[in-house]
């Protein structure tokens, strides 16, 4: 008999008044707070949202998962080391090998369970607000925040557990839950999941504005930025263009502050950060949080991440993003995979973690304009390049050659932040070969390689009456 689902009920048990005060003062996702405490005021719902934001950078189920499976940052970093630009030699090694996808593996189980846990937290807010008596304007805004988070995590599930949307949108995709259920739902399709994502995000962009409690919270810019990413995958170029402009404001010069680029990428207050996860020394994830703890070779981290020489060679010496260093432990041998590291990220227990920046949105706009045959695509690309490098030269390319330049610029701009190289290779159905001084040259990916996605966890198959082992058939080819 199947008896356990990866979705969990929240906010159901009764508590005392003192516990409700504790929840409002130190919010976190919980199973010990009544719906009345949360939904009788805007402050209660915001406290619940604060708890969800904390889980973006906390260690998820510390008694179950490990250093490479903590919060959203660990999903992004796993994607980073699957590509060609970085070399991994500590935690995340199985991701680096592109061999961490079987139904019982930690990456597979964590990605599924963490995403559904976050979706269920969002659903608890969306559904709880329907019965709440707080002001209708507050309901719309707070529901829009929760729907953004739900869409964000369904987007992660869609990208992680199936081919990309353009490959075949009718393929099976993870189940959809819009509310708490004790019954496991059957697999959906990519069409179904993306329809839900679009409904949630378009609602959010309409019902949010620029206001929020802080940069770890969702506002209209964050919702639009996620929508721009989704439209890139769906190849809705006009949608991507418009959403990206909402996200960064449409003025490239005003959206960038290149003087901050070499400051360690550890401060959420940076002008260029649209969304991030803040840490403080008393609420730190310590050595878990990546990329900082792995890529910084000067402070006390893992010293586990190195840089492909071929990637470093893409940068001019005058580019502010050229933050690479020949490492002390390579024996002077530039052929070794230990030859280069990056100083982009400063590791400390209070290092904030980036989730979305303005430069990404500018480059989405450039790509969308290219696909829309808008001749200003080159102008948008050049505006960002010139901000980063005073010696940048404006491209005169068009078509696939200009697209390749934009994709290279995305890698140069966003390296080790959100797994952009993997994301672009997957959505555009391109190979992700290993070249240069990699530790494992044989572990690259072909176009549409099934190793771009994970198998459905065995724990879900065992628990869900509507899913059986055949869901993973034909996923090795």
GUPAFI-543640 format. One record per residue: x, y, z of N, C-alpha, C, CB in turn; residue in three letters. Coordinates in steps of 0.02 Angstrom, whole numbers, plus 50000, padded with zeros to 5 digits. Glycine has a CB too. Example, Ala and Ser with C-alpha at 12.3 -4.5 7.8 and 13.67 -1.06 7.14 Angstrom:
2
506604971650390506154977550390506604983550390505654977650452ala/506424988850354506844994750357506455000250394507044997050286ser/
//
This chain:
477
500424994050000500005000050000500435006250000499535000050061unk/500285010949956500665017149953500395021850006500635020249883unk/500835024650046500585028250104500935034850118500645023950163unk/501415037050077501765043150093501845047450031502455041650124unk/501655053750036501735058349980502265063549997501075061649963unk/502585066349946503085071449957502775078249970503535071749897unk/502125078649973501805084949990501595084550063501205086549944unk/501645090150098501505090050170501045095650189502155090650210unk/500565094150233500095099150256500455104150301499505095850294unk/500275110450297500565115550340500005119250375501005120350301unk/500185122250432499735126850467499075123550488499585132850422unk/499115118050523498495114550541498385113650616498485107950508unk/498905113550655498825111950725498665118150766499465108650752unk/498375117050825498205122750868498805124650910497605121150913unk/498845131050929499395133550969499135138551019499935136650925unk/499565140651062499395145751111499545152651082499765144751178unk/499305157751116499435164651093500175166151092499075169651137unk/500535163651142501255165151143501605162151083501565162351207unk/501375156251061501675153351001501525157550940501425146250991unk/500925160450936500775164750879501215170850879500035166850879unk/501365173550938501835179150942502515177050917501875181851013unk/502735171050937503385168550913503395168050838503535161850945unk/502855165650809502825164850736502895171550701502165161550715unk/502545176650726502575183250694503255186450703502035187750722unk/503585185150759504225188250772504805184450740504345188650846unk/504725177950730505255173850700504935169150650505655169850755unk/504695171750594504295167750548504685162350513503965172150497unk/504345156750500504635151250462504075146650440505175147450505unk/504165142950385503665137950367503565133250426503875134050304unk/502955131450440502825127750502502215123250495502715132550560unk/502195118150536501605113850539501275114550607501795106450526unk/501435119850644501175120550712500835127150724501735119650761unk/500575130250671500235136650678499545136050645500645142450647unk/499025138450678498355137950650498275142850592497835139250703unk/497795141250549497625145750494497385152450521497105142650449unk/497065152350578496805158650606497365163550623496395157250669unk/497925160850649498485165150665498775168350602499035161150702unk/498825164550549499135167050488498665171650450499345161350444unk/498045169750442497615173150394497135178250424497225168150356unk/497235179950486496795185150513497095192050505496655183750586unk/497685192550475497995199050464498495198750407498325201650528unk/498635204450378499155204750327499835202750357499195211850296unk/499955204950419500585203450452500685195950459500615206850520unk/500155192250473500215185050479500425181750414499565182050503unk/500115183950359500295181050294501005183050275499795183450239unk/501185189250288501865191350273502385187550313501945198850285unk/502205185750375502655181650415502755174750384502385180950487unk/502215171950357502265165450324502695166150261501565162650306unk/502595171450222503015172650163503745173450183502765178850125unk/503865176650239504555177450263504875170750276504575181850326unk/504495166150305504755159450317504925155850253504255155450356unk/504505156750202504655153650137505295156550108504065154650088unk/505375163150112505985166250086506605163550121505955173950094unk/506545162250187507115159550223507335152850195506955158950297unk/506855148850173507025142250147507385142350080506405138050142unk/507415148150048507815148649987508555147650003507705155449954unk/508775149350063509485148850079509625144650141509775155650087unk/509115142150175509225137650232509445130750208508605137150276unk/509685126750255509825119750240509185115850247510385116950287unk/508905113550191508265109950191508355103050222507985109350120unk/507975101650275507995095150309508715092950323507625089850267unk/509035096650368509735095350382509875088250405509985100250433unk/509365085050433509465078150456509395073050400508965076550511unk/509195075350341509095070850284509585072150227508385071550258unk/509675078650211510085080450154510765083250175509725085450110unk/511195084250126511885085950139512065092750110512355080550112unk/512715094250110512965100750089512745102750019513705100850093unk/512675097849975512505099349906511755099349893512835094449860unk/511355099249946510625099049937510295102949993510365091649936unk/510365109649989510125113850043509535118050026510665118150066unk/509615122849982509085127449962509115128549887509145134050000unk/508815133949865508805135349793509505136049765508395141649779unk/509955138749806510645139749784510965133149762511055142849840unk/510785127649795511105121249778510845118549712510995116149833unk/510225120149694509965118249628510335122149574509205119349624unk/510425128649585510785132749537511515130449529510765140149558unk/511845128949585512545127149580512645120249548512875127349648unk/512175115649560512215109149526512195110149451511635104649550unk/511775114949428511745116349356512405119449332511165121049340unk/512695123749373513325126949354513865121849339513565131649409unk/513945116849383514505112249375514355106749324514675109049441unk/513745106549296513595101949242513855104249175512855100849238unk/514065110649172514265113549108515005112849094514085120749107unk/515255117349050515945117049027516385122349060515965118048952unk/516085127449089516485133149112516815132149180516045139249115unk/516545127449220516815126349287516985118949298516325128749339unk/517445117949344517705111349360517605110349435518475110549340unk/517325104649454517165103449524517565097649552516415102149532unk/517785098349615518165092949646518025092449721518915094049634unk/517405093249740517205091849809516455090349805517365097849858unk/516065092349855515345091549849515115093749779514975095549905unk/514585090849755514315091849688514705087949634514315099249671unk/515135083249656515525079449607515075075349561516015074949642unk/514545072349588514115068249546513735072549495513615064249589unk/513575078649514513275083349466513775085149412513015089749501unk/514395086349432514925087849384515015082049335515585089249420unk/514935075949360514995070049316514385069249270515075063749359unk/513865073349280513235072449243512965065449252513335074049169unk/513015063049313512795056149328512445055949396513405051349328unk/512005060749407511665061249473510915061849462511945067449513unk/510625056749430509925057449408509495051249421509915059049336unk/509775046149451509395040049460508855040949514509865034249479unk/508335036749514507745037749558507895037749632507245032549544unk/508455034749654508605034549725509155039349745508795027549745unk/509405043449698509975047749712509755054149749510335049649647unk/510225057049786510065062849827509845068849786510665064649869unk/510175070249730509985075949689509255075349666510445076749629unk/509075069349644508395068149620507885069049675508335061149590unk/508005065949732507535066349788507485073449815507735061549843unk/508055076649824508035083449851507665088249805508745086049862unk/507815088149741507505092849694506755092049692507795091849624unk/506515085849693505795084449692505475086649758505675076949679unk/505755084249813505445085449878505475092849897505785081249932unk/506045096049888506105103149905505625107449864506825105549895unk/505595106149799505145110049756504425109249777505235108049682unk/504215103049790503515102049810503375104749880503345094549808unk/503865104449924503765107549989503635115049982504375106250035unk/504025118349940503945125549930503285127049894504535128349889unk/503095122849847502445123649813501875123049864502355118449756unk/501935118149909501405117249958501355123150006501525110749996unk/501935125950023501925131950065501555137550028502645134150083unk/501705138449964501365143649925500615142249920501675144249855unk/500445135949908499735134049903499365135549968499665126649885unk/499695134450025499365135750088499165143150095499815133750147unk/499575147550067499415154650068498855156250018500045158950053unk/498925153749957498435155149905497735152949927498625151649839unk/497685147049953497035144449974496795147450040497065136849980unk/497255148750085497065151950147496785158850137497645152150194unk/497045162450089496805169250076496085169250049497255172650026unk/495875163850018495195163649991494675164150047495095157249951unk/494845161550106494375161650162494525167350211494395155050198unk/495055171050198495255176350244494795182350239495965178450231unk/494745186150293494335192150293494755198550290493895192350356unk/495395197950273495795203950265495575207550201496545202250262unk/495805213750192495585217950136495715214550069495935224750139unk/495255215550021495315212449955495965214549920494715214149912unk/496165220849928496785223049896497385219349924496875230649906unk/497385218049989497915214150019497905206849995497855214350096unk/497305204149989497245197249963497565196549895496515195149960unk/497405201349850497675200949782498435201249783497395206649739unk/498705205949820499425206849821499775200849852499605213149858unk/499535198549908499855192949943499785186449904499555192150012unk/499195185449873499115179549831499585179849771498385178849807unk/499675185849743500135186549686500845184749705500115193749659unk/501045186549766501715184549789501765176949794501875187749857unk/501265173849823501275166549831501235163049764500705164249876unk/500835165649718500785162549652501435163249613500205165749613unk/501805168549624502465169149593502925163649617502775176049608unk/502915162449682503335157149710503125150249685503315157349787unk/502475149049682502225142649656502455141749584501455142249660unk/502375146849543502595146449473503345145249467502395152749435unk/503725148649510504445147949508504655140749519504765152549561unk/504345137449568504555130549583504265125449534504345128749653unk/503685126849505503455122449451503915123149390502735124049432unk/504175129049380504655130049325505285125949337504835137549317unk/505525125749399506105121549415505955114249402506325122649488unk/505375111849423505195104849412505155103249337504525103249446unk/504855107749299504795106649227505485106149194504385112149194unk/505935110649214506605110649185507025104649207506965117049202unk/506915102349268507345097149297507115090049281507375097949371unk/506475088949266506225082049262505955080149193505695081049313unk/506105084149142505895082349075506315086149024505135083749066unk/506265084048961506565088048908506285095148909506435084748839unk/506595099548871506355106348869505695106848831506875110948838unk/505345112248842504665113248814504645112448739504415120248833unk/505145115048703505125114848630505275107948602505625119848602unk/505535103448643505675096648621505025092948606506085092748673unk/504565093148654503895090248646503485092148707503935082348638unk/503055097048699502675099648757502135094848782502365106248740unk/502045089248747501545084348769501855078848813501205081148708unk/502505079248825502825074148866502585074448939503585074948863unk/502625068748974502425068849045502855073549086502465061749075unk/502535076849134502875081549178502635080249249502755088849157unk/502975083049299502775081849369502055083649383503225085749416unk/501745080349432501045081549448500915088749470500815076749503unk/500295090849461500085097549480499655097249543499715101149423unk/499825101249592499415102049652499275109449661499785099149716unk/498645111149662498435118049674498205119049747497875120049626unk/498135113549783497925113849853498165107449886497155114649860unk/498125107449953498335101549990497915095449971498305102750065unk/498245089749964497895083549947498255077649980497855082549871unk/497875073050007498165066950033498215061549980497745064350091unk/497985063049920498015058349864498515060849812497315057549832unk/498985056449795499465058249744499145059049676500025053149741unk/499325064249642499065065549576499485062149522499025073049563unk/499185060749464499575057849410500045062949378499105054949356unk/500495060549338500925064949300500495069549257501425061049257unk/500725075649249500395080349204500755080249137500395087649234unk/500725085549099501125086449038501485093149043500685086048973unk/501995094049003502335100549002501835106048984502925100548952unk/501375104648939500865109648922500475111748984500375106848870unk/500275106849025499895108249085500285112549134499675101749119unk/500915110649145501325114149194501455121349171501995110549205unk/501625122149107501765128949084501135133249082502085128649014unk/500565130249071499945134149075499835136849145499335129849053unk/499955132649196499905134849265500405140349280499995128949314unk/501025139349258501545144349270501355151049240502215141949240unk/501115151049178500925157349146500335160549180500765156049072unk/499845156649200499265159549236499495162949299498755153949252unk/499925159649338500145162549401500565168849390500565157349440unk/501015168649342501475174349334501135180349302502065172249292unk/500695179149254500345184849225499885188049276499945182749163unk/499565184049319499175186749374499615190949420498825181049414unk/500205188349435500655191849481500895198449453501245187449498unk/501105198449389501345204649360500795209949360501595203449288unk/500175207849350499615212549349499455215249418499005209149320unk/499535211149470499295213049536499845215049585498905207349564unk/500465215349562501005217749604501275224349577501565212549607unk/501635227949620501985233949599502705233449624501635240449625unk/503055239049628503755238849648503855238149723504105245049624unk/503335238849762503405238649835503515231549860502785241649867unk/503895230949914504005224549948504365225950013504395219549903unk/504395220850055504715221550121505475221650116504505215950166unk/505755218850064506475218550054506625214649991506835215450115unk/507255214449971507435211449907507395203849906508125213449889unk/507265200649963507155193449962506425191849946507355190350028unk/505995196949945505285196049933505115197249860504875200749978unk/504545194649840504305195249772503955201949763503835189449754unk/504095205249707503695210949684503585210249610504045217749702unk/503335215549577503185215049506503805213549465502855221449481unk/504375216549484504985215549446505215208249450505535220149472unk/505165205249508505365198249515504905193749475505355196149589unk/504255194849481503775190749443503895191449368503045192849459unk/504025197549345504165198649274504815195249253504185206149258unk/505315195449296505945192149280505865184649272506455193649333unk/505495181549317505365174349310504975173049246504975171649371unk/504485177249232504085176549171504525177149109503525181749169unk/505015181749110505475182449054505865175949042505955188249065unk/506085172749096506445166449090505995161049060506705164049159unk/505375160849083504905155849058504775156948984504245156049098unk/504665163148964504545164648894505155162948851504365172048886unk/505755163648877506345161448839506295154048823506995162848879unk/506115150048873506065142848862505505141248813505935139148930unk/504955144848817504385143648772504475146848704503745146148805unk/504995150848696505145154348634504595159348615505245149348577unk/504305162348666503845167848657504255174248662503255167748711unk/504515176448606505015181748606504725188548625505335182248538unk/504125190048603503825196448623503685196548698503175197748583unk/503445190948723503315190448794503955191248834502985183948811unk/504495187948812505135188448846505395195648845505655183848814unk/505345198848789505575205748782505195210348831505465208248710unk/504535209848831504135214348872504235213048947503405213648854unk/504275206648965504355205049036505045207149061504255197449047unk/505555206249020506235208149040506285215749052506745206048986unk/505955219549010505965226849018505625228949083505625230348958unk/505065225649099504735227149163505215225449221504075223049170unk/505575219949214505995217649269506575222349283506265210749253unk/506915224949230507495229049243507385236449232508065226849201unk/506815238249204506645245249197506725248249128507045249149243unk/507085244849083507145247149014507695252149000506505250148994unk/508045254449050508595259249042509235255649063508485265849083unk/509635253549015510225249449030510705253149075510575247448965unk/510845259449059511325263249099511115263849172511425270249069unk/510465264949182510205265649251510195259049288509515268749250unk/510165253549252510085246949283510755243749302509715242349237unk/511305246649280511955243649292512395248149335512305242049226unk/512805245049376513305248549416513935244249416513055250049489unk/514325244849363514895240349354515435241149407515205241449286unk/515435246849441515925247949495515835242949551515865255049522unk/515235240049557515095235249610515295228149592514375235449627unk/515465226949528515535220049505516075216149542515675219949431unk/516605219449562517155216049595517115216149670517795218949574unk/516535217549698516475218349770516325211849807515945223249785unk/516275206249772516195199849804515515196549798516345200549874unk/515045199849765514385196949754514085194049818514415191549700unk/514125197949870513885195549935513425200449969514475194149980unk/513165205449932512765210649963512115211749923513155217249967unk/511555209749952510905210249919510705217449903510375206949961unk/511005222249937510825229249925511135231949861511045233449983unk/511535228049827511845230149763511315232749715512235224449731unk/511475238049680511005241149632510755236149581511335246949598unk/511165231249563510995226749508510595220649530511625224549474unk/510525219649594510155213749617509405215249617510385211649688unk/509035211249580508305211649580508015207349636508015209449513unk/508335201649649508075196749696508665192949725507565191849663unk/508645191449789509185187749820508975184849887509785192049828unk/509435181249917509325178249983509845181050032509375170449980unk/509625185150080510095188050127510285183250183509805194450157unk/510895183950207511115180250266511385185150317511655174950247unk/511315183350379511635186950434512025181850475511115190850477unk/512485184150514512905179450552512495175350601513445183250589unk/511945178150626511535174350673510995170150638511205179050722unk/510925170950572510475166750533510835164550469509805170550515unk/511415161650478511835159750423511755152450405512575161250439unk/511875150950343511905143950322512625141450322511605143050252unk/513075145350349513765143550361514105141050297513805138350415unk/514345134850298514745132450242514325129350186515235127350267unk/513675129350194513245126250143513145130750082512585124350172unk/513055137250093512815141750041513325142449985512665148550071unk/513085141249925513505141749866513215147149820513555134949829unk/513625149949776514295147849754514875149949800514425150549687unk/514745154349847515285157449885515735152349920515005162149935unk/515425147649956515815143049997516255138349956515355138950040unk/516105137549892516495132949851516985136549805516025128749809unk/516815142449781517235145649731517755150349760516815149349682unk/517655152649822518125157149854518705153049883517785161349910unk/519315154149856519895150449878520335154249926520305148349818unk/520075159749952520475163749998520195163950068520545170749972unk/519535163250074519235162750140519095155450156518585166950143unk/518835154150214518815147250240518205143550214518825147350316unk/518235141150152517695137250123517935130450103517395140850064unk/517655127850048517825121050026518375120849974517215117749997unk/518535126449942519065126749892518955121349838519755125849925unk/518335120449817518185114749774518035116349702517625111149802unk/518015122749683517795124549616518345128149578517155128849619unk/518465125949517518985128849475518685131049408519555123749463unk/519075134649369518835137749308519185134849248518935145349311unk/518795133349196519065131049133519465136749100518495128549085unk/520075135349080520495140549049520155143448987521175137649030unk/519805139248949519475141748889518935146848905519175135848849unk/518615146148962518125151048982518465157649000517705148449041unk/518995157449038519365163549056519595167148993519965161849100unk/519765163548942520025166648881519505170648842520315161348835unk/518855170048861518335174048829518335181348852517655170948844unk/518695182848906518685189448936519285193548915518655188849012unk/519165199948900519725204448888520035206548955519495210748848unk/520635209148953520965211049016520645217249047521705212349003unk/520245220949008519925226949034519205225849055519945232448982unk/518975219749051518295218049071518255217449147518065211349037unk/517795221149179517745220949252517545214049277517235226049277unk/517295209749234517095203049254517665198049251516525200749210unk/518235200249229518825195949224519125195349294519355198749173unk/518815191149334519005190349405519275183349416518395191749451unk/519825181849384520115175149386520825175549413520105171849317unk/521045169949442521695169849475522015163049466521625171549551unk/522655163049452523025156849449523115154349521523715157649413unk/522915148249534522865145849603523545143749631522375140149607unk/523565143549696524185141949732524335134549734524155144649802unk/523845130249718523935123049729523995119149663523365120249770unk/524225122449610524255119049545524955116949526523975123549491unk/525445118249570526125116149556526435119749497526145108849544unk/526155125349477526415129149420526265126149353527145129849428unk/525835121149351525675117549289525015120249261525625109949302unk/525045124149207524435127149180524005122149142524615132849135unk/524235116049134523815110949102523355107449152524245105849067unk/523475108449216523065104949266522385108249271523415104949334unk/521895104349294521225107149303521195111849363520715101449312unk/521715112149403521745116649460522055123449443522135113449516unk/522155124849380522545130749361522205137349380522675130649287unk/521545137849373521205144249382520635143749432520935146749315unk/520545149249470519955150149512519665157049496520135149449588unk/519085158449526518785165049518518745168449586518075164449487unk/518845175049586518765179049646518105182949645519345183949653unk/517635180749603517005184249596516615184349662516585181149541unk/516635178849699516215178049758516625178149822515805171549754unk/516425182249868516745182649933516355178449984516815189949957unk/516685173550014516335169250062516415171750133516595162150057unk/515845172650166515815173850238515135171150261515895181650255unk/515045170550326514425167750351513825172350338514485166250425unk/513955178650321513405183250305513405185250231513465189550348unk/513695181050188513685182450116512995181250088514205178150079unk/512705186450057512045185750026512105181949960511715192650014unk/511545178849939511555174449881511125177349825511305167349900unk/511395178249765511005181149710510515176149680511485183649656unk/509915178649664509415174649629509235177549561508795174049671unk/509285184249554509115187449490509435194349488508335187949480unk/509745196049431510055202549424509825206049359510815201849424unk/509925212549358509705216449301510045214449236509825223849314unk/510685212649239511045211049178510735205049142511775209549194unk/510485200249179510145194549147509555196949106509925189449200unk/509175201549134508575203949099508765207949036508155208249145unk/509305211649040509545215448982509725210648925510145219949000unk/510055205148943510255200348892509655196348866510775195548920unk/509145195248907508535192248882508215196948831508035190748940unk/508195203348846507915208148798508305207948732507925215148828unk/508965207748736509375207548675509215201348633510115207648692unk/509165195548665509005189348628508305189648598509065183348674unk/507825192148638507145192648612507105197348553506675194948667unk/507445202948557507445207748501507755204648439507815214148520unk/508295200748448508585197248391508075192748358509195193248413unk/507725188748398507235184148371506635187648340506995179348425unk/506515193748362505965197848333506195201948274505665202448387unk/506825200948252507115204648196507125212148209506725203248132unk/507205213948273507255220948292507995222948287506985222148365unk/508165227848245508875229648235509205232548296508935234448178unk/508825234348348509135237148408509415231748455508635241448445unk/509365225448435509645220048476510395221248488509535213148443unk/510745223248435511465224648441511595230448490511765226248373unk/511155235448489511235241148534511165239148607510725246548516unk/510675234948621510565232848690511155228748714509915228648695unk/511395224148672511975220148691512585224548703512125214948636unk/512695229248658513285233548664513255238048726513355237848602unk/512665240248743512595244548802512845240948865511865246748811unk/512675234448871512915230648928513665229348922512545223948933unk/513895227448863514615226048853515045232148869514745223748782unk/514825238048847515205244148859515225245948933514915249948818unk/514685244448968514685245749040515185241349076513985244549069unk/515315235349050515775230649082516495231549057515555223549069unk/516575234048997517245234448967517295240848925517395228048923unk/517695245648945517745251948907518015251048837518185256748944unk/518325245348823518585243948756518135239348715519275240848762unk/517525238448737517055234148699516925237048630516395233348738unk/516815232648583516675234548513515985231948496517215231648464unk/515585236248467514895234448450514875229248395514495240648430unk/514495224048405514425218748355514015221048296514115212448387unk/514215218848237513825220148176513495213748151514275223148121unk/513525208448192513265201948171512495201948175513555196348215unk/512205197048141511485195848143511375188348149511135198748079unk/510745186348157510575179248155510935175148207510715176448087unk/511125169048188511435164348234512105166848262511535157748199unk/512465170748222513105173348247512995178348304513495176748190unk/512485182548298512335187148352512065183248412511835192448330unk/511645178248400511395174148455511965171048494510925168748429unk/512465168448459513035165448493513405170548536513525162348442unk/513455176748511513775181948551513375183548614513865188348509unk/512715183548608512295184848666512365179248717511555185648645unk/512375172948693512445167248738513125167348774512365160748699unk/513645169248739514305169948771514285175448824514845171448719unk/513945180948807513895186448855513505184248917513555192448822unk/512995180148909512625177548966513085173349011512015173248943unk/513505169248981513975165349020514475169849057514355160448975unk/514735174849023515225179349053514915183449109515515183949000unk/514295185349101513965189749149513715186049211513385193249116unk/513465179949202513095176449255513455170249280512415174549230unk/514105169749267514445163549284514415161849358515165163949262unk/514245155449369514205152349436513625155049477514845153449473unk/513165158949448512605161649487511975157249482512445168649463unk/511745156049421511095152749413511115146749365510585157749388unk/511715144449349511765138749303511575140649232511335133049326unk/511775146549210511525149249146511755145149086511745156449138unk/512355142349088512615138449032512185132249021513355136549044unk/512035128649075511595122849071510895124849048511555119149139unk/510625130149076509955132549060509905134048985509785138749101unk/510395137548958510375139448887510455133348841510905144648872unk/510915128848859511015122948818510385118648817511605118748844unk/510055118048873509455113948876508885117148836509235112948949unk/508745123548848508165126648815508265127148739508035133648845unk/508885128048717509035128848646509225122148613509585133848636unk/509215116848653509345110048628510035109648595508805107948579unk/510535112148633511225112048609511635107248652511525119248612unk/512185104848624512635100548661513005104748713513135097148614unk/513225101348765513625104548818514255100448825513215104948886unk/514715101448778515325097348775515825099648828515635097848705unk/516275095148845516825096748891517465097448850516905091248945unk/517775103248857518395104748821518885107948870518275109248759unk/519475109848845519945113348888520285108848939519605119048923unk/520385111348998520765107649049520305104449101521255112249084unk/519765101549079519285098349124519585092249158518655096549088unk/519345091049218519535084949254519235078749222519325085449328unk/518625079449193518285073949159518045076449091517675071349202unk/518455075549041518275077848974517725073648943518875077748929unk/517635067548968517155062948936516445063848961517365055848948unk/516315068449008515665068749040515215074349014515755069549114unk/515335076648953514905081648923514235078748902515245084948865unk/513805083148876513135081148856513015082648783512615084648899unk/512695077948749512465079148680511825083148681512355072348642unk/511635086048624511005089648620510435084848637510905092648549unk/509965087148678509385083248700509575076948738508965081248640unk/510175076748765510395071048806509915070248865511125072048830unk/509685064048879509245063048938509585064849004509015055848940unk/510245065349005510585067349066510475074749082511325065949060unk/510135078349038509925085149053509355085149105509705088748989unk/509035079449116508485079449164508525073349210507815079649127unk/508175073949266508185068949318507605064049308508145072149387unk/507685058049337507135053249338506675054749398507405045949342unk/506065052349394505585053149449505835048949508504865051149427unk/505835051749569506095048149626505725041649640506075052449688unk/506095036549662505785030249679505305031149738506315025049696unk/505465035749784505025037049841504345039449819505345042049888unk/504315043449766503675045849740503295040149706503775051649691unk/503655036049669503335030249637503045025549689503855026449593unk/503415024549743503175020049796502575023049833503725018649846unk/502535029649836502015032849877501385034549838502285039149907unk/501445035449774500895038249734500565032849693501155043849687unk/499925031549708499555026349673499485027749598498865025649703unk/499565033949579499455035849509500095036249467499115042549506unk/500655034349497501295034349461501635027649473501755040349483unk/501865024349420502235018149429502915018649395501835012149400unk/503295013349400503985013449377504055014849303504315006949393unk/503535013849264503585015049192503695022449176502955012649158unk/503585026849225503695033949213504425035349194503495037949275unk/504875031049215505585031949199505815027849139505995030349259unk/505355024349106505545020549047505795025248993504945016449021unk/506265023048954506525026648897506875033248917505965028148849unk/507085033748979507445039849000508195039049001507205041949069unk/508435033548972509155032648964509375033548893509375025848989unk/508905035448850509055036048779508875042848755508685030648738unk/
//
